[in-house]
Amino acid sequence: MQGRWRVKTSASWGCCSHESHAATTVDTGGDLTHTMMLLFLMKEGLMKRTHLLAVLVTILLVAGLLGAALSSTTVKLWIGNASMSVNGVQQPIDPQGTKPVIVEGRTLVPIRAVIEAFGGSAVWESSTRKVTVTLGKDSLDLWIDKPQASLNGIALAIDAANSAVVPTITNGRTMLPLRFVAQSLAIDVQYADATKMITLTHVKPTLALPADGSNLLLGNPSNAVHDSSTSPDNYLMDSGYYVLSYDRDRAAPNWVSWYIGSSSLGSTSRENDFRADTSLPASWYQVQANGYSGSGFDRGHNCPSADRTSTVAANSSTFLMTNMIPQAPNNNQRTWDNFENYLRSLVKQGNEVYVVMGSYGKGGTGSKTYQTTIDSGHVTVPAYIWKVSVVLSNGDKDLSRITTSTRVIAIDTPNTNGVNSKWQTYLTNVDAIEAATGYDLLSNVPTSIQKVLEAKIDGN
């Protein structure tokens, strides 16, 4: 996220001190009220011709706005005034009458009200001395006296050049260094000297809708990233014909996402060229074509071979072992095959289908016996295998055509050889699969529509 946003200020600077500090407060609740204060040190030479207060408040207030997915909102605050304005509506900052103030060279702004105005939150965890600032899908964790933070689960140094820069508690207030968070935030700030008014405007980034036929049209269920050092258990891979999240330790995909339309289906024959995926990081174990041999489990496709018959390259891509899971033969060859054929029949009837498939848990029963791992312990056998399919009639602007009436078919099957051949036996809803996996499976769909679609079971 670094470098993605900008910080903007305007005002003049008439005097300076040797060193200036800015901070903000967040009432975090609990038996002992903690206040989050954002601290930023700026040298005199850096601040020439720039109004220190405007810059400090800019950096200060954006700390609660990481990765916001909001419409344009304007918040106005005044130094020494207990009121604020949100999109022109005047209201108290909080019931206690808290006011933005300047104390000993530090600008203190009650950030809880500002974060909440933008739809976010701040939470204090006393047992670990952690502050979590959340807005939209982004979550920033910082710990008292520790030089590292965590942004969306990714560890980051607060200041790589100086490990002494750490959050501290001063006079009951938690001080958070700002330089490291400012790079990831989006806010425009204006400061009026005459009225001591701070105007903050946050605008939702304009994002293009995913293209029709995109393999990730429904969203990235686990926010997977293509970074082997930080996300070995949630490693994003794109074959060009499907996208997946791979788990190095399980040696299998967490989920695979793809599109099926009329252009996906052709006359190409099944390539059967099972092979290791050499695009994995060199130090990772690569499951070989014979890795499942003798285990009693099939090399079960996530994205099926028959969903990619338009070209030889498309079909061949489905035989990479990163697209496979150990699947009980009857589950793969009967239940799953029946469901895959059904979805393709819908495409042939004038529909297009967006699919996400995955597995979870540990331990399944193949044609031989119950096992938790195969391939000398390298590959985890999942306990359950699921699939979510969103069905649309042929058309354009697919994401915008998903409504509360759109058909969503979700199934979740046990990975056992005694499974029923009728996939309808295992119908469930998206909510249940999300509860089992922790994923957000329709994250690109508007929340109000998600809520309805994810609760429904097809046919009910």
C-alpha positions in Angstrom: 0.0 0.0 0.0 2.9 2.3 0.3 2.9 5.3 -2.0 -0.7 4.8 -3.0 -2.1 7.9 -1.3 -1.2 11.5 -0.8 -1.2 13.9 2.1 -2.2 17.5 1.2 -1.9 20.6 3.3 -2.3 24.3 2.8 -1.4 27.3 5.0 1.5 29.4 5.9 4.0 29.1 8.7 5.1 32.1 10.6 7.3 30.7 13.3 9.0 27.5 14.4 10.3 25.8 17.4 13.3 23.5 17.7 11.2 20.4 17.6 7.4 20.0 17.3 5.1 17.1 18.2 1.6 16.3 17.2 -0.8 13.7 18.7 -4.4 12.6 18.8 -6.5 10.7 21.3 -8.9 7.8 21.1 -11.1 6.9 24.0 -10.8 3.1 23.9 -13.3 2.3 26.6 -12.8 -0.4 29.2 -12.4 -0.1 33.0 -9.4 2.1 32.5 -9.9 4.7 29.8 -7.0 4.7 27.4 -6.5 7.4 24.8 -4.7 6.8 21.6 -2.3 9.6 20.7 -0.5 9.8 17.4 3.0 11.2 17.7 5.1 12.7 14.9 8.4 14.5 15.3 9.4 17.1 12.7 12.5 19.1 12.6 12.5 22.9 12.1 14.1 22.8 8.7 11.6 20.4 7.3 8.7 22.7 8.2 9.7 25.9 6.5 6.8 27.5 4.7 4.4 24.8 5.8 1.9 25.2 8.7 2.9 22.7 11.3 -0.6 22.2 12.7 -2.1 21.4 9.3 0.5 18.8 8.5 0.3 17.2 11.9 -3.5 17.0 11.9 -3.4 15.6 8.4 -1.1 12.8 9.4 -2.9 12.4 12.7 -6.4 11.9 11.4 -5.6 9.7 8.5 -4.4 7.1 10.9 -7.9 5.9 11.3 -8.6 5.9 7.6 -6.5 3.0 6.3 -7.8 1.7 3.0 -11.3 3.2 3.5 -14.0 2.2 1.1 -16.3 5.1 1.7 -18.1 7.9 -0.3 -16.8 11.5 0.1 -17.1 12.7 3.7 -16.1 16.0 5.1 -15.4 16.6 8.8 -14.7 20.0 10.3 -13.2 20.5 13.8 -12.1 23.7 15.6 -9.2 24.0 18.1 -10.8 24.6 21.6 -14.3 23.7 20.4 -16.3 20.7 21.5 -18.3 20.6 18.3 -17.7 19.0 14.9 -19.4 19.1 11.5 -19.9 16.0 9.5 -21.1 16.7 5.9 -22.5 20.0 7.1 -24.4 18.5 10.2 -23.2 20.1 13.5 -22.8 17.7 16.4 -20.8 17.2 19.6 -17.5 15.5 19.3 -18.4 13.3 22.2 -20.7 13.4 25.3 -17.8 14.4 27.5 -17.2 17.7 25.6 -13.8 16.8 24.4 -12.1 19.5 22.4 -9.1 19.6 20.0 -6.3 21.4 21.8 -2.7 22.2 21.6 -0.8 21.1 24.7 3.0 21.6 25.1 3.5 21.7 21.4 1.3 18.7 20.8 -2.0 18.9 18.9 -4.5 16.6 20.5 -7.6 15.6 18.5 -10.2 13.1 19.7 -9.8 10.6 16.9 -12.6 8.2 17.9 -15.3 10.7 16.7 -13.4 11.3 13.4 -12.9 7.5 12.7 -16.5 6.8 13.4 -17.6 9.6 11.1 -15.7 7.8 8.4 -17.2 4.4 9.4 -14.2 3.0 11.3 -13.4 2.0 14.9 -10.5 1.9 17.4 -10.2 -0.9 20.0 -7.8 -1.2 22.9 -6.8 -4.7 24.1 -5.4 -4.4 27.6 -4.1 -7.9 28.0 -1.7 -7.5 25.1 -1.4 -3.7 25.3 -2.5 -3.5 21.7 -4.5 -0.8 19.8 -6.4 -1.9 16.7 -7.6 0.8 14.2 -10.0 -0.6 11.7 -11.7 1.0 8.7 -13.3 -0.9 5.9 -11.3 -4.1 5.2 -8.0 -2.7 6.6 -6.9 -3.3 10.1 -3.8 -1.8 11.8 -2.4 -3.2 15.0 0.2 -1.5 17.2 1.7 -2.6 20.5 3.1 -0.5 23.3 6.9 -0.4 23.3 7.2 -2.6 20.2 8.9 -1.3 17.0 6.7 -3.4 14.7 3.1 -3.1 13.7 0.8 -5.3 11.6 -1.2 -4.1 8.6 -3.8 -6.6 7.5 -1.8 -9.4 9.1 1.5 -8.4 7.5 4.3 -7.4 9.9 5.9 -4.1 9.2 8.6 -2.1 10.9 7.3 1.2 12.2 10.6 2.9 11.4 13.2 0.7 9.7 15.9 3.2 10.4 15.2 3.6 14.1 13.9 0.8 16.2 13.5 3.1 19.1 10.5 4.6 17.5 7.7 2.7 19.4 4.2 3.4 20.7 4.3 4.5 24.3 1.9 5.5 27.1 2.3 9.0 28.4 -0.1 10.4 31.0 -2.6 7.7 30.3 -2.4 8.3 26.6 -1.1 5.8 24.0 1.3 7.6 21.6 1.6 6.0 18.1 4.3 7.1 15.7 2.8 8.4 12.5 5.4 8.5 9.8 4.9 4.8 9.0 1.1 5.0 8.7 0.9 8.2 6.8 2.1 6.7 3.6 -0.9 4.4 3.4 -3.7 6.9 4.1 -6.0 9.1 2.0 -7.1 12.5 3.3 -7.1 16.2 2.2 -6.7 18.8 5.0 -7.2 22.5 5.0 -6.4 24.7 8.1 -7.8 28.2 8.5 -5.6 30.3 10.8 -8.3 32.9 11.5 -11.0 30.5 12.6 -8.7 27.7 13.8 -10.8 25.3 11.7 -9.5 22.0 10.4 -11.3 20.6 7.4 -10.8 17.0 6.5 -12.2 15.5 3.3 -11.9 11.8 2.6 -12.9 10.5 -0.8 -13.5 6.9 -1.7 -11.0 5.8 -4.4 -12.6 5.4 -7.7 -12.0 1.7 -8.6 -12.9 0.2 -11.9 -15.2 -2.8 -11.7 -13.5 -6.1 -12.5 -13.8 -6.9 -16.2 -16.5 -9.4 -17.3 -15.1 -12.9 -17.3 -12.5 -12.0 -14.6 -11.5 -15.0 -12.6 -11.7 -12.8 -9.4 -14.9 -11.0 -10.3 -16.5 -12.0 -7.0 -13.4 -10.8 -5.0 -10.3 -12.2 -3.3 -11.8 -14.4 -0.5 -8.8 -14.3 1.8 -7.0 -11.2 0.6 -4.2 -13.4 -0.7 -1.1 -11.7 -1.9 1.8 -12.8 -4.1 4.5 -12.6 -1.4 6.1 -15.8 -0.3 7.9 -14.3 2.7 4.8 -12.8 4.4 2.0 -15.0 3.1 3.3 -18.6 2.7 -0.2 -19.9 3.8 -2.1 -17.4 1.6 0.0 -17.1 -1.5 -1.7 -15.6 -4.5 -1.2 -17.4 -7.9 -2.6 -16.6 -11.3 -2.4 -19.2 -14.0 -4.2 -17.0 -16.5 -7.1 -19.4 -16.6 -7.9 -19.4 -12.8 -6.6 -17.7 -9.7 -5.8 -19.4 -6.4 -4.6 -19.0 -2.9 -1.9 -21.6 -2.1 -0.8 -22.9 1.3 2.8 -23.9 1.4 2.5 -26.1 4.5 -0.6 -27.9 3.2 0.9 -28.2 -0.3 -2.6 -27.5 -1.7 -4.8 -24.5 -2.6 -7.0 -22.9 0.0 -9.4 -21.8 -2.8 -9.5 -21.5 -6.5 -11.6 -19.0 -8.4 -12.6 -19.0 -12.1 -15.2 -18.1 -14.7 -17.2 -20.4 -17.0 -18.8 -18.9 -20.1 -19.4 -20.0 -23.7 -15.8 -18.9 -24.6 -14.4 -21.3 -21.9 -15.9 -24.4 -23.6 -14.6 -25.9 -26.9 -13.5 -29.1 -28.4 -10.0 -29.5 -26.9 -9.4 -33.0 -25.5 -8.2 -33.7 -22.0 -4.5 -33.2 -21.9 -3.8 -35.4 -18.7 -0.4 -33.7 -18.3 -0.3 -33.7 -14.5 2.9 -32.0 -13.4 4.6 -30.0 -10.6 4.0 -26.3 -10.7 7.5 -24.8 -11.1 6.3 -21.3 -10.6 6.2 -21.9 -6.8 9.0 -20.3 -4.9 12.2 -22.4 -5.4 12.5 -23.3 -1.7 9.0 -24.7 -1.4 8.0 -28.4 -1.8 6.6 -29.1 -5.2 4.1 -31.9 -5.4 5.0 -34.1 -8.3 2.6 -35.8 -10.7 2.9 -39.1 -8.8 2.7 -37.5 -5.4 -0.8 -39.0 -4.7 0.1 -42.5 -6.0 -1.0 -45.4 -3.8 -2.8 -43.1 -1.3 -6.3 -44.0 -2.1 -7.1 -40.4 -3.1 -7.7 -38.9 -6.6 -5.8 -35.9 -7.8 -9.0 -33.9 -7.6 -9.1 -30.8 -9.8 -10.4 -27.5 -8.3 -10.8 -25.8 -11.7 -12.0 -28.8 -13.8 -10.3 -29.9 -17.0 -13.7 -29.8 -18.7 -14.2 -26.1 -17.8 -11.2 -25.2 -19.9 -11.6 -26.8 -23.3 -11.2 -23.7 -25.5 -7.5 -24.3 -26.1 -4.7 -26.8 -25.4 -3.0 -24.2 -23.1 -6.2 -23.6 -21.1 -6.8 -27.3 -20.6 -3.2 -28.1 -19.8 -3.1 -25.4 -17.1 -5.7 -27.3 -15.0 -3.3 -30.2 -14.6 -0.8 -28.3 -12.5 -0.6 -29.9 -9.1 -1.2 -26.5 -7.4 -4.8 -27.0 -8.7 -5.2 -30.4 -7.0 -6.4 -31.6 -3.7 -6.4 -35.3 -2.4 -10.1 -36.1 -3.0 -11.9 -39.3 -2.2 -12.6 -41.1 -5.5 -16.3 -41.4 -5.2 -16.5 -37.7 -4.2 -14.4 -36.7 -7.2 -15.8 -39.1 -9.8 -19.5 -39.0 -8.8 -20.7 -36.2 -6.6 -18.3 -33.6 -7.8 -18.4 -34.7 -11.5 -22.2 -34.5 -11.4 -22.1 -30.9 -10.0 -19.5 -29.8 -12.6 -21.5 -31.2 -15.4 -24.6 -29.4 -14.1 -22.8 -26.1 -14.1 -21.6 -26.6 -17.6 -25.1 -27.4 -18.7 -26.2 -24.0 -17.4 -23.6 -22.4 -19.5 -24.8 -24.2 -22.6 -28.3 -23.0 -21.8 -27.2 -19.3 -22.1 -25.7 -18.6 -18.8 -22.3 -17.7 -17.4 -21.0 -18.9 -14.0 -18.5 -17.5 -11.6 -17.1 -20.2 -9.3 -15.0 -20.3 -6.1 -14.0 -23.7 -4.8 -11.9 -24.7 -1.8 -11.4 -27.1 1.0 -10.8 -27.0 4.8 -10.2 -29.2 7.8 -7.8 -32.1 8.0 -8.4 -35.8 7.4 -10.5 -37.7 4.9 -11.3 -41.3 3.9 -10.3 -42.4 0.4 -10.6 -45.9 -1.2 -8.2 -47.3 1.4 -8.4 -45.7 4.8 -8.7 -42.5 6.7 -5.6 -40.3 6.3 -4.6 -36.8 7.4 -1.7 -36.5 5.1 -0.2 -38.2 2.0 3.0 -37.9 0.0 5.3 -38.6 3.0 3.4 -36.0 5.1 3.9 -33.2 2.6 0.2 -32.9 1.4 -2.7 -32.4 3.8 -5.9 -34.3 3.1 -8.9 -32.0 3.6 -11.9 -33.0 5.6 -14.4 -31.0 3.6 -14.7 -29.7 0.0 -16.9 -26.8 -1.0 -18.0 -24.8 -4.0 -19.9 -21.5 -4.5 -21.3 -20.7 -7.9 -23.0 -17.5 -9.0 -25.2 -17.9 -12.1 -26.0 -15.1 -14.5 -27.7 -15.0 -17.8 -25.4 -14.0 -20.6 -24.9 -10.2 -20.7 -22.5 -7.4 -19.9 -21.4 -5.6 -16.8 -21.7 -8.8 -14.8 -20.8 -7.5 -11.3 -23.5 -4.8 -11.5 -26.0 -7.4 -12.7 -25.7 -9.4 -9.4 -28.9 -8.7 -7.4 -30.7 -10.2 -4.5 -32.5 -12.5 -7.0 -29.3 -13.9 -8.5 -29.0 -17.6 -8.2 -26.1 -18.7 -5.9 -25.5 -22.5 -5.6 -23.3 -23.6 -2.7 -22.4 -27.1 -1.6 -20.1 -28.5 1.1 -19.3 -32.2 1.0 -17.3 -34.4 3.4 -14.2 -35.8 1.8 -15.1 -39.4 2.1 -15.7 -42.3 -0.2 -19.1 -43.0 1.2 -20.4 -39.6 0.0 -23.8 -39.5 -1.8 -23.6 -39.1 -5.5 -26.3 -36.5 -5.6 -24.7 -33.1 -5.0 -28.1 -31.6 -4.0 -27.7 -33.6 -0.7 -25.0 -31.2 0.3 -26.6 -27.8 -0.5 -25.8 -25.1 2.0 -25.4 -21.3 2.0 -22.5 -19.0 1.6 -22.8 -17.9 5.2 -22.1 -21.4 6.5 -19.0 -21.8 4.3 -17.7 -18.4 5.3 -18.2 -19.4 9.0 -16.2 -22.6 8.4 -13.4 -21.0 6.5 -13.2 -17.4 7.6 -13.3 -16.2 4.0 -15.3 -13.4 2.5 -16.6 -15.1 -0.7 -18.6 -12.4 -2.4 -16.5 -9.4 -1.2 -16.9 -7.4 -4.5 -20.7 -7.6 -4.3 -22.4 -4.7 -2.5 -22.9 -5.5 1.2 -26.7 -5.2 1.1 -26.9 -7.7 -1.7 -24.3 -10.0 -0.1 -26.4 -10.2 3.0 -29.4 -11.6 1.2 -27.5 -13.9 -1.2 -25.2 -15.4 1.4 -28.1 -16.5 3.6 -30.1 -18.3 0.9 -29.9 -22.0 0.1 -30.5 -22.8 -3.6 -34.0 -24.2 -4.1 -35.4 -23.0 -0.8 
